[in-house]
Amino acid sequence: MIRQSLSAQLRTWSPLRDPIAVAAFERYEDLTITELDLAWDRINAAFRVWVEAPENAGRSIQDAPQYWDRIAIGSLQERRTWWE
C-alpha cells in the first residue's frame, strides 16, 4: 500500500486547505523525528523572539511568521511518535 503524504491528504480532505498550512507540512513531512526536534527548536526560538518584540505586544500568535511551521512540526512530531 502506498501511503499518501500528509500534505496531499490535507489538500484532498481538509476543510482548512490553507495553502500556507499545506506548504508548512510539505517543508517538514520528510524529516525524521530527530530532524523534527531540531526544526522545532529553531522555529520555536524564532517564535519566542517574535513574541518578545515590543512591536508585537498584543498581537495574535497567528500573526507570527512561525505560526504554521509550529503547527506542522508539532503535528508531525505527534504523528511520528504515536501513529507511525
C-alpha positions in Angstrom: 0.0 0.0 0.0 1.3 3.4 -1.0 0.8 6.0 1.8 -0.2 9.5 0.7 1.8 12.3 2.2 0.1 14.3 4.9 0.2 17.5 2.9 -1.5 15.7 0.0 -4.2 14.4 2.4 -4.7 18.0 3.7 -5.1 19.2 0.1 -7.7 16.5 -0.6 -9.6 16.1 2.6 -9.1 19.0 5.0 -11.8 21.7 5.1 -8.9 24.1 6.0 -6.9 23.6 2.8 -4.9 26.8 3.6 -2.0 26.9 1.1 0.3 28.3 3.8 -0.5 25.4 6.1 -0.1 22.8 3.4 3.3 24.4 2.4 4.4 24.2 6.1 3.6 20.5 6.2 5.4 19.9 2.9 8.5 21.6 4.3 8.8 19.2 7.2 6.9 16.0 6.4 10.0 14.1 5.1 12.1 14.8 8.2 13.0 12.2 10.8 11.8 12.6 14.4 15.3 13.9 15.3 15.3 16.4 12.5 11.8 17.5 13.5 13.0 18.1 17.1 15.9 20.2 15.7 13.5 22.1 13.4 11.1 22.7 16.4 14.0 24.2 18.5 15.0 26.5 15.7 11.4 27.6 14.8 10.4 28.0 18.5 13.4 30.1 19.2 12.5 32.5 16.4 8.9 32.5 17.6 10.0 33.5 21.1 12.0 36.4 19.6 8.8 37.5 17.7 6.6 37.2 20.8 9.0 39.2 23.0 9.5 42.0 20.4 7.7 45.1 21.8 6.1 45.9 18.4 4.3 42.5 18.6 2.7 43.2 22.0 -1.0 42.5 21.9 -0.8 40.8 18.5 -2.3 37.3 18.0 0.2 34.5 17.8 -1.5 33.7 14.4 0.3 36.8 13.1 3.7 35.2 13.8 5.6 34.1 10.7 6.4 30.8 12.5 2.7 30.0 13.3 2.1 27.4 10.7 5.6 25.9 11.0 5.0 25.3 14.7 1.6 23.6 13.9 3.1 21.5 11.2 6.2 20.4 13.2 4.1 19.7 16.3 1.6 17.7 14.4 4.3 15.7 12.6 6.1 15.0 15.8 2.9 13.6 17.4 2.2 11.6 14.3 5.7 10.1 14.2 5.6 9.4 17.9 2.2 7.8 18.2 1.0 6.7 14.8 3.9 5.6 12.6 
